[in-house]
Amino acid sequence: MVVVTLWFKVPGERRKDFLDSALLVIEPTLIQPGCISCRLYQDLNDPNAVFLVEEWESREKLDRHIKSEQYRIILSLMEFSSENPEFKINTISKTEGLEAIQTVRGFG
């Protein structure tokens, strides 16, 4: 799995325009082949900080998405950020669930 995170610092006066544009990205991204999820989050500790998080089946499918015309909307979101946006691609080779807590804490 591949997880992409984009961090934006969007001041209050630009937030509505940012959110309107960001919401245009969510649904079309979700229907892209290989997209597992696409979500927008606001940091509770910093209301100006917003995260766009995408999960992809493979890097190949993510790369196809990045090359798409629709990705221009995501690139345009970066212009709303009052600080340099952060973009990270993380490749995950293993995922564990609650069983990991049970094992560590000796419940199972």
N, CA, C and O atoms as a GROMACS GRO file, in nm:
protein
  432
    1MET      N    1   0.085  -0.118   0.000
    1MET     CA    2   0.000   0.000   0.000
    1MET      C    3   0.089   0.123   0.000
    1MET      O    4   0.199   0.122   0.055
    2VAL      N    5   0.040   0.229  -0.062
    2VAL     CA    6   0.110   0.356  -0.068
    2VAL      C    7   0.017   0.463  -0.009
    2VAL      O    8  -0.099   0.474  -0.046
    3VAL      N    9   0.072   0.542   0.085
    3VAL     CA   10  -0.006   0.648   0.149
    3VAL      C   11   0.058   0.782   0.115
    3VAL      O   12   0.178   0.803   0.136
    4VAL      N   13  -0.022   0.870   0.061
    4VAL     CA   14   0.023   1.005   0.026
    4VAL      C   15  -0.038   1.102   0.125
    4VAL      O   16  -0.159   1.098   0.151
    5THR      N   17   0.044   1.190   0.181
    5THR     CA   18  -0.008   1.295   0.268
    5THR      C   19   0.036   1.429   0.214
    5THR      O   20   0.152   1.450   0.179
    6LEU      N   21  -0.059   1.519   0.208
    6LEU     CA   22  -0.032   1.658   0.172
    6LEU      C   23  -0.077   1.745   0.287
    6LEU      O   24  -0.192   1.738   0.331
    7TRP      N   25   0.014   1.826   0.337
    7TRP     CA   26  -0.014   1.916   0.448
    7TRP      C   27  -0.017   2.058   0.394
    7TRP      O   28   0.073   2.100   0.322
    8PHE      N   29  -0.123   2.130   0.430
    8PHE     CA   30  -0.140   2.269   0.387
    8PHE      C   31  -0.164   2.356   0.510
    8PHE      O   32  -0.225   2.311   0.608
    9LYS      N   33  -0.117   2.477   0.505
    9LYS     CA   34  -0.148   2.576   0.608
    9LYS      C   35  -0.236   2.679   0.539
    9LYS      O   36  -0.188   2.761   0.460
   10VAL      N   37  -0.367   2.674   0.569
   10VAL     CA   38  -0.463   2.759   0.499
   10VAL      C   39  -0.527   2.856   0.598
   10VAL      O   40  -0.605   2.815   0.684
   11PRO      N   41  -0.495   2.985   0.587
   11PRO     CA   42  -0.553   3.084   0.678
   11PRO      C   43  -0.705   3.093   0.661
   11PRO      O   44  -0.758   3.065   0.553
   12GLY      N   45  -0.773   3.134   0.767
   12GLY     CA   46  -0.918   3.140   0.772
   12GLY      C   47  -0.985   3.209   0.655
   12GLY      O   48  -1.088   3.162   0.605
   13GLU      N   49  -0.929   3.319   0.609
   13GLU     CA   50  -0.993   3.394   0.501
   13GLU      C   51  -0.988   3.319   0.367
   13GLU      O   52  -1.064   3.353   0.276
   14ARG      N   53  -0.902   3.219   0.354
   14ARG     CA   54  -0.892   3.142   0.230
   14ARG      C   55  -0.952   3.002   0.242
   14ARG      O   56  -0.961   2.928   0.144
   15ARG      N   57  -0.993   2.967   0.364
   15ARG     CA   58  -1.036   2.830   0.391
   15ARG      C   59  -1.157   2.787   0.307
   15ARG      O   60  -1.158   2.676   0.254
   16LYS      N   61  -1.260   2.872   0.295
   16LYS     CA   62  -1.379   2.833   0.220
   16LYS      C   63  -1.344   2.799   0.075
   16LYS      O   64  -1.387   2.697   0.023
   17ASP      N   65  -1.266   2.886   0.010
   17ASP     CA   66  -1.226   2.859  -0.129
   17ASP      C   67  -1.143   2.731  -0.137
   17ASP      O   68  -1.160   2.651  -0.229
   18PHE      N   69  -1.054   2.712  -0.040
   18PHE     CA   70  -0.972   2.591  -0.037
   18PHE      C   71  -1.061   2.467  -0.025
   18PHE      O   72  -1.047   2.372  -0.102
   19LEU      N   73  -1.151   2.469   0.072
   19LEU     CA   74  -1.238   2.353   0.094
   19LEU      C   75  -1.328   2.326  -0.025
   19LEU      O   76  -1.350   2.210  -0.061
   20ASP      N   77  -1.380   2.431  -0.087
   20ASP     CA   78  -1.462   2.411  -0.206
   20ASP      C   79  -1.383   2.339  -0.316
   20ASP      O   80  -1.435   2.247  -0.380
   21SER      N   81  -1.259   2.381  -0.336
   21SER     CA   82  -1.174   2.316  -0.437
   21SER      C   83  -1.134   2.176  -0.395
   21SER      O   84  -1.135   2.084  -0.477
   22ALA      N   85  -1.099   2.158  -0.268
   22ALA     CA   86  -1.056   2.027  -0.219
   22ALA      C   87  -1.169   1.924  -0.231
   22ALA      O   88  -1.144   1.808  -0.263
   23LEU      N   89  -1.291   1.966  -0.204
   23LEU     CA   90  -1.403   1.874  -0.212
   23LEU      C   91  -1.428   1.826  -0.356
   23LEU      O   92  -1.488   1.721  -0.378
   24LEU      N   93  -1.381   1.904  -0.454
   24LEU     CA   94  -1.392   1.863  -0.595
   24LEU      C   95  -1.299   1.747  -0.627
   24LEU      O   96  -1.317   1.679  -0.728
   25VAL      N   97  -1.201   1.723  -0.542
   25VAL     CA   98  -1.100   1.620  -0.564
   25VAL      C   99  -1.140   1.485  -0.505
   25VAL      O  100  -1.107   1.381  -0.563
   26ILE      N  101  -1.210   1.485  -0.394
   26ILE     CA  102  -1.234   1.362  -0.318
   26ILE      C  103  -1.305   1.254  -0.401
   26ILE      O  104  -1.251   1.146  -0.421
   27GLU      N  105  -1.424   1.283  -0.448
   27GLU     CA  106  -1.503   1.181  -0.521
   27GLU      C  107  -1.434   1.132  -0.648
   27GLU      O  108  -1.426   1.011  -0.669
   28PRO      N  109  -1.382   1.222  -0.735
   28PRO     CA  110  -1.315   1.171  -0.855
   28PRO      C  111  -1.191   1.087  -0.823
   28PRO      O  112  -1.159   0.994  -0.898
   29THR      N  113  -1.122   1.119  -0.715
   29THR     CA  114  -1.005   1.039  -0.677
   29THR      C  115  -1.049   0.901  -0.632
   29THR      O  116  -0.986   0.801  -0.666
   30LEU      N  117  -1.158   0.895  -0.554
   30LEU     CA  118  -1.206   0.766  -0.502
   30LEU      C  119  -1.243   0.667  -0.612
   30LEU      O  120  -1.236   0.546  -0.589
   31ILE      N  121  -1.281   0.715  -0.729
   31ILE     CA  122  -1.320   0.623  -0.836
   31ILE      C  123  -1.203   0.588  -0.928
   31ILE      O  124  -1.220   0.511  -1.023
   32GLN      N  125  -1.085   0.643  -0.901
   32GLN     CA  126  -0.967   0.608  -0.979
   32GLN      C  127  -0.927   0.463  -0.952
   32GLN      O  128  -0.933   0.420  -0.837
   33PRO      N  129  -0.888   0.389  -1.054
   33PRO     CA  130  -0.844   0.250  -1.031
   33PRO      C  131  -0.727   0.247  -0.932
   33PRO      O  132  -0.627   0.318  -0.950
   34GLY      N  133  -0.740   0.166  -0.830
   34GLY     CA  134  -0.633   0.151  -0.733
   34GLY      C  135  -0.643   0.240  -0.611
   34GLY      O  136  -0.564   0.225  -0.518
   35CYS      N  137  -0.738   0.333  -0.609
   35CYS     CA  138  -0.754   0.420  -0.492
   35CYS      C  139  -0.830   0.345  -0.384
   35CYS      O  140  -0.940   0.294  -0.407
   36ILE      N  141  -0.771   0.340  -0.265
   36ILE     CA  142  -0.835   0.275  -0.151
   36ILE      C  143  -0.916   0.378  -0.073
   36ILE      O  144  -1.028   0.350  -0.032
   37SER      N  145  -0.858   0.497  -0.053
   37SER     CA  146  -0.931   0.603   0.017
   37SER      C  147  -0.870   0.738  -0.016
   37SER      O  148  -0.755   0.749  -0.058
   38CYS      N  149  -0.951   0.841   0.005
   38CYS     CA  150  -0.908   0.980  -0.012
   38CYS      C  151  -0.988   1.062   0.088
   38CYS      O  152  -1.111   1.068   0.081
   39ARG      N  153  -0.917   1.125   0.182
   39ARG     CA  154  -0.984   1.197   0.290
   39ARG      C  155  -0.916   1.330   0.316
   39ARG      O  156  -0.797   1.348   0.292
   40LEU      N  157  -0.996   1.423   0.368
   40LEU     CA  158  -0.947   1.554   0.406
   40LEU      C  159  -0.965   1.569   0.557
   40LEU      O  160  -1.072   1.542   0.610
   41TYR      N  161  -0.859   1.613   0.626
   41TYR     CA  162  -0.862   1.626   0.772
   41TYR      C  163  -0.817   1.766   0.812
   41TYR      O  164  -0.733   1.828   0.746
   42GLN      N  165  -0.872   1.814   0.922
   42GLN     CA  166  -0.827   1.940   0.982
   42GLN      C  167  -0.759   1.906   1.114
   42GLN      O  168  -0.809   1.823   1.190
   43ASP      N  169  -0.647   1.969   1.141
   43ASP     CA  170  -0.573   1.948   1.265
   43ASP      C  171  -0.648   2.017   1.380
   43ASP      O  172  -0.671   2.138   1.374
   44LEU      N  173  -0.685   1.943   1.482
   44LEU     CA  174  -0.758   2.002   1.595
   44LEU      C  175  -0.672   2.100   1.676
   44LEU      O  176  -0.726   2.190   1.740
   45ASN      N  177  -0.541   2.082   1.673
   45ASN     CA  178  -0.451   2.171   1.746
   45ASN      C  179  -0.418   2.298   1.668
   45ASN      O  180  -0.376   2.398   1.727
   46ASP      N  181  -0.437   2.294   1.537
   46ASP     CA  182  -0.408   2.410   1.454
   46ASP      C  183  -0.514   2.417   1.344
   46ASP      O  184  -0.502   2.349   1.243
   47PRO      N  185  -0.618   2.499   1.363
   47PRO     CA  186  -0.728   2.502   1.266
   47PRO      C  187  -0.688   2.546   1.126
   47PRO      O  188  -0.764   2.528   1.031
   48ASN      N  189  -0.569   2.604   1.112
   48ASN     CA  190  -0.521   2.642   0.978
   48ASN      C  191  -0.452   2.527   0.905
   48ASN      O  192  -0.425   2.537   0.786
   49ALA      N  193  -0.423   2.420   0.976
   49ALA     CA  194  -0.354   2.305   0.915
   49ALA      C  195  -0.456   2.205   0.863
   49ALA      O  196  -0.547   2.163   0.936
   50VAL      N  197  -0.440   2.166   0.737
   50VAL     CA  198  -0.530   2.073   0.671
   50VAL      C  199  -0.446   1.964   0.604
   50VAL      O  200  -0.340   1.993   0.548
   51PHE      N  201  -0.494   1.840   0.612
   51PHE     CA  202  -0.424   1.727   0.551
   51PHE      C  203  -0.514   1.660   0.448
   51PHE      O  204  -0.632   1.636   0.474
   52LEU      N  205  -0.458   1.631   0.334
   52LEU     CA  206  -0.524   1.547   0.234
   52LEU      C  207  -0.448   1.414   0.238
   52LEU      O  208  -0.327   1.412   0.216
   53VAL      N  209  -0.518   1.305   0.265
   53VAL     CA  210  -0.455   1.174   0.276
   53VAL      C  211  -0.519   1.080   0.174
   53VAL      O  212  -0.641   1.063   0.170
   54GLU      N  213  -0.433   1.020   0.091
   54GLU     CA  214  -0.478   0.923  -0.009
   54GLU      C  215  -0.408   0.791   0.017
   54GLU      O  216  -0.291   0.788   0.053
   55GLU      N  217  -0.482   0.681   0.000
   55GLU     CA  218  -0.424   0.547   0.008
   55GLU      C  219  -0.442   0.478  -0.126
   55GLU      O  220  -0.550   0.481  -0.185
   56TRP      N  221  -0.334   0.417  -0.174
   56TRP     CA  222  -0.332   0.354  -0.306
   56TRP      C  223  -0.284   0.210  -0.297
   56TRP      O  224  -0.202   0.176  -0.211
   57GLU      N  225  -0.334   0.126  -0.386
   57GLU     CA  226  -0.293  -0.015  -0.390
   57GLU      C  227  -0.146  -0.030  -0.427
   57GLU      O  228  -0.077  -0.118  -0.375
   58SER      N  229  -0.096   0.057  -0.516
   58SER     CA  230   0.042   0.044  -0.563
   58SER      C  231   0.096   0.180  -0.607
   58SER      O  232   0.020   0.274  -0.632
   59ARG      N  233   0.226   0.189  -0.616
   59ARG     CA  234   0.291   0.311  -0.663
   59ARG      C  235   0.256   0.336  -0.810
   59ARG      O  236   0.240   0.450  -0.851
   60GLU      N  237   0.244   0.229  -0.887
   60GLU     CA  238   0.209   0.242  -1.027
   60GLU      C  239   0.074   0.312  -1.044
   60GLU      O  240   0.058   0.400  -1.129
   61LYS      N  241  -0.024   0.273  -0.962
   61LYS     CA  242  -0.157   0.333  -0.972
   61LYS      C  243  -0.157   0.477  -0.920
   61LYS      O  244  -0.228   0.562  -0.973
   62LEU      N  245  -0.078   0.504  -0.818
   62LEU     CA  246  -0.061   0.642  -0.771
   62LEU      C  247   0.001   0.728  -0.881
   62LEU      O  248  -0.046   0.838  -0.908
   63ASP      N  249   0.106   0.677  -0.944
   63ASP     CA  250   0.173   0.753  -1.050
   63ASP      C  251   0.078   0.785  -1.165
   63ASP      O  252   0.084   0.894  -1.222
   64ARG      N  253  -0.009   0.691  -1.199
   64ARG     CA  254  -0.109   0.715  -1.303
   64ARG      C  255  -0.202   0.831  -1.261
   64ARG      O  256  -0.238   0.916  -1.342
   65HIS      N  257  -0.239   0.832  -1.133
   65HIS     CA  258  -0.324   0.939  -1.079
   65HIS      C  259  -0.251   1.074  -1.086
   65HIS      O  260  -0.310   1.175  -1.126
   66ILE      N  261  -0.125   1.076  -1.046
   66ILE     CA  262  -0.048   1.201  -1.048
   66ILE      C  263  -0.034   1.256  -1.190
   66ILE      O  264  -0.029   1.378  -1.208
   67LYS      N  265  -0.027   1.170  -1.288
   67LYS     CA  266  -0.015   1.213  -1.428
   67LYS      C  267  -0.148   1.259  -1.488
   67LYS      O  268  -0.150   1.319  -1.596
   68SER      N  269  -0.258   1.233  -1.419
   68SER     CA  270  -0.390   1.263  -1.474
   68SER      C  271  -0.419   1.413  -1.477
   68SER      O  272  -0.359   1.492  -1.403
   69GLU      N  273  -0.511   1.450  -1.564
   69GLU     CA  274  -0.557   1.590  -1.571
   69GLU      C  275  -0.621   1.633  -1.440
   69GLU      O  276  -0.605   1.747  -1.396
   70GLN      N  277  -0.693   1.541  -1.377
   70GLN     CA  278  -0.764   1.572  -1.253
   70GLN      C  279  -0.668   1.613  -1.142
   70GLN      O  280  -0.706   1.686  -1.051
   71TYR      N  281  -0.543   1.566  -1.149
   71TYR     CA  282  -0.445   1.597  -1.045
   71TYR      C  283  -0.410   1.746  -1.043
   71TYR      O  284  -0.355   1.795  -0.944
   72ARG      N  285  -0.440   1.816  -1.150
   72ARG     CA  286  -0.413   1.962  -1.153
   72ARG      C  287  -0.488   2.034  -1.040
   72ARG      O  288  -0.440   2.134  -0.988
   73ILE      N  289  -0.604   1.983  -1.003
   73ILE     CA  290  -0.680   2.044  -0.893
   73ILE      C  291  -0.601   2.033  -0.764
   73ILE      O  292  -0.592   2.129  -0.687
   74ILE      N  293  -0.543   1.915  -0.740
   74ILE     CA  294  -0.461   1.897  -0.619
   74ILE      C  295  -0.341   1.991  -0.622
   74ILE      O  296  -0.308   2.053  -0.520
   75LEU      N  297  -0.277   2.003  -0.736
   75LEU     CA  298  -0.164   2.095  -0.746
   75LEU      C  299  -0.207   2.240  -0.721
   75LEU      O  300  -0.133   2.317  -0.660
   76SER      N  301  -0.326   2.275  -0.766
   76SER     CA  302  -0.375   2.412  -0.745
   76SER      C  303  -0.405   2.439  -0.597
   76SER      O  304  -0.400   2.553  -0.553
   77LEU      N  305  -0.437   2.333  -0.521
   77LEU     CA  306  -0.462   2.351  -0.378
   77LEU      C  307  -0.337   2.404  -0.306
   77LEU      O  308  -0.348   2.476  -0.207
   78MET      N  309  -0.221   2.370  -0.356
   78MET     CA  310  -0.097   2.414  -0.294
   78MET      C  311  -0.085   2.566  -0.292
   78MET      O  312  -0.018   2.623  -0.206
   79GLU      N  313  -0.149   2.631  -0.387
   79GLU     CA  314  -0.144   2.777  -0.395
   79GLU      C  315  -0.218   2.844  -0.280
   79GLU      O  316  -0.194   2.961  -0.250
   80PHE      N  317  -0.308   2.772  -0.215
   80PHE     CA  318  -0.382   2.827  -0.101
   80PHE      C  319  -0.299   2.830   0.027
   80PHE      O  320  -0.332   2.901   0.121
   81SER      N  321  -0.192   2.752   0.029
   81SER     CA  322  -0.114   2.736   0.152
   81SER      C  323  -0.029   2.861   0.178
   81SER      O  324   0.040   2.911   0.089
   82SER      N  325  -0.036   2.910   0.302
   82SER     CA  326   0.042   3.029   0.339
   82SER      C  327   0.188   2.992   0.370
   82SER      O  328   0.273   3.080   0.382
   83GLU      N  329   0.217   2.862   0.385
   83GLU     CA  330   0.353   2.811   0.403
   83GLU      C  331   0.376   2.705   0.297
   83GLU      O  332   0.282   2.657   0.234
   84ASN      N  333   0.501   2.668   0.278
   84ASN     CA  334   0.529   2.561   0.181
   84ASN      C  335   0.453   2.436   0.220
   84ASN      O  336   0.469   2.387   0.332
   85PRO      N  337   0.370   2.383   0.130
   85PRO     CA  338   0.299   2.259   0.162
   85PRO      C  339   0.399   2.144   0.173
   85PRO      O  340   0.506   2.146   0.111
   86GLU      N  341   0.363   2.043   0.250
   86GLU     CA  342   0.447   1.923   0.261
   86GLU      C  343   0.379   1.810   0.187
   86GLU      O  344   0.259   1.786   0.204
   87PHE      N  345   0.455   1.741   0.106
   87PHE     CA  346   0.406   1.628   0.027
   87PHE      C  347   0.491   1.507   0.060
   87PHE      O  348   0.613   1.512   0.048
   88LYS      N  349   0.427   1.397   0.103
   88LYS     CA  350   0.501   1.276   0.137
   88LYS      C  351   0.433   1.154   0.076
   88LYS      O  352   0.311   1.142   0.077
   89ILE      N  353   0.516   1.065   0.023
   89ILE     CA  354   0.469   0.936  -0.026
   89ILE      C  355   0.534   0.831   0.064
   89ILE      O  356   0.656   0.822   0.072
   90ASN      N  357   0.450   0.752   0.130
   90ASN     CA  358   0.498   0.646   0.219
   90ASN      C  359   0.453   0.512   0.166
   90ASN      O  360   0.335   0.490   0.140
   91THR      N  361   0.549   0.421   0.149
   91THR     CA  362   0.518   0.286   0.107
   91THR      C  363   0.513   0.198   0.230
   91THR      O  364   0.608   0.193   0.309
   92ILE      N  365   0.402   0.128   0.247
   92ILE     CA  366   0.379   0.046   0.367
   92ILE      C  367   0.385  -0.101   0.326
   92ILE      O  368   0.310  -0.146   0.239
   93SER      N  369   0.476  -0.174   0.389
   93SER     CA  370   0.489  -0.315   0.354
   93SER      C  371   0.411  -0.408   0.446
   93SER      O  372   0.388  -0.524   0.413
   94LYS      N  373   0.370  -0.357   0.563
   94LYS     CA  374   0.296  -0.441   0.656
   94LYS      C  375   0.198  -0.354   0.734
   94LYS      O  376   0.231  -0.243   0.775
   95THR      N  377   0.078  -0.405   0.753
   95THR     CA  378  -0.023  -0.336   0.832
   95THR      C  379  -0.075  -0.433   0.937
   95THR      O  380  -0.104  -0.549   0.907
   96GLU      N  381  -0.086  -0.386   1.061
   96GLU     CA  382  -0.138  -0.468   1.169
   96GLU      C  383  -0.260  -0.398   1.228
   96GLU      O  384  -0.274  -0.277   1.218
   97GLY      N  385  -0.346  -0.475   1.291
   97GLY     CA  386  -0.466  -0.421   1.353
   97GLY      C  387  -0.461  -0.436   1.504
   97GLY      O  388  -0.353  -0.436   1.564
   98LEU      N  389  -0.578  -0.449   1.564
   98LEU     CA  390  -0.588  -0.460   1.709
   98LEU      C  391  -0.514  -0.580   1.765
   98LEU      O  392  -0.474  -0.581   1.882
   99GLU      N  393  -0.495  -0.681   1.683
   99GLU     CA  394  -0.422  -0.798   1.732
   99GLU      C  395  -0.280  -0.762   1.775
   99GLU      O  396  -0.224  -0.830   1.862
  100ALA      N  397  -0.222  -0.658   1.719
  100ALA     CA  398  -0.089  -0.614   1.759
  100ALA      C  399  -0.091  -0.564   1.904
  100ALA      O  400   0.001  -0.591   1.980
  101ILE      N  401  -0.195  -0.491   1.941
  101ILE     CA  402  -0.208  -0.443   2.080
  101ILE      C  403  -0.227  -0.562   2.173
  101ILE      O  404  -0.166  -0.569   2.280
  102GLN      N  405  -0.312  -0.655   2.132
  102GLN     CA  406  -0.337  -0.773   2.214
  102GLN      C  407  -0.207  -0.852   2.237
  102GLN      O  408  -0.181  -0.900   2.348
  103THR      N  409  -0.128  -0.866   2.134
  103THR     CA  410  -0.002  -0.940   2.145
  103THR      C  411   0.095  -0.867   2.238
  103THR      O  412   0.154  -0.928   2.327
  104VAL      N  413   0.113  -0.739   2.217
  104VAL     CA  414   0.208  -0.661   2.297
  104VAL      C  415   0.166  -0.656   2.444
  104VAL      O  416   0.249  -0.667   2.534
  105ARG      N  417   0.038  -0.638   2.466
  105ARG     CA  418  -0.011  -0.626   2.604
  105ARG      C  419  -0.039  -0.761   2.669
  105ARG      O  420  -0.075  -0.767   2.786
  106GLY      N  421  -0.022  -0.869   2.593
  106GLY     CA  422  -0.036  -1.002   2.647
  106GLY      C  423  -0.180  -1.048   2.666
  106GLY      O  424  -0.208  -1.133   2.751
  107PHE      N  425  -0.272  -0.992   2.586
  107PHE     CA  426  -0.412  -1.031   2.598
  107PHE      C  427  -0.444  -1.157   2.518
  107PHE      O  428  -0.545  -1.223   2.545
  108GLY      N  429  -0.363  -1.191   2.423
  108GLY     CA  430  -0.401  -1.302   2.338
  108GLY      C  431  -0.296  -1.400   2.331
  108GLY      O  432  -0.310  -1.501   2.263
   0.00000   0.00000   0.00000
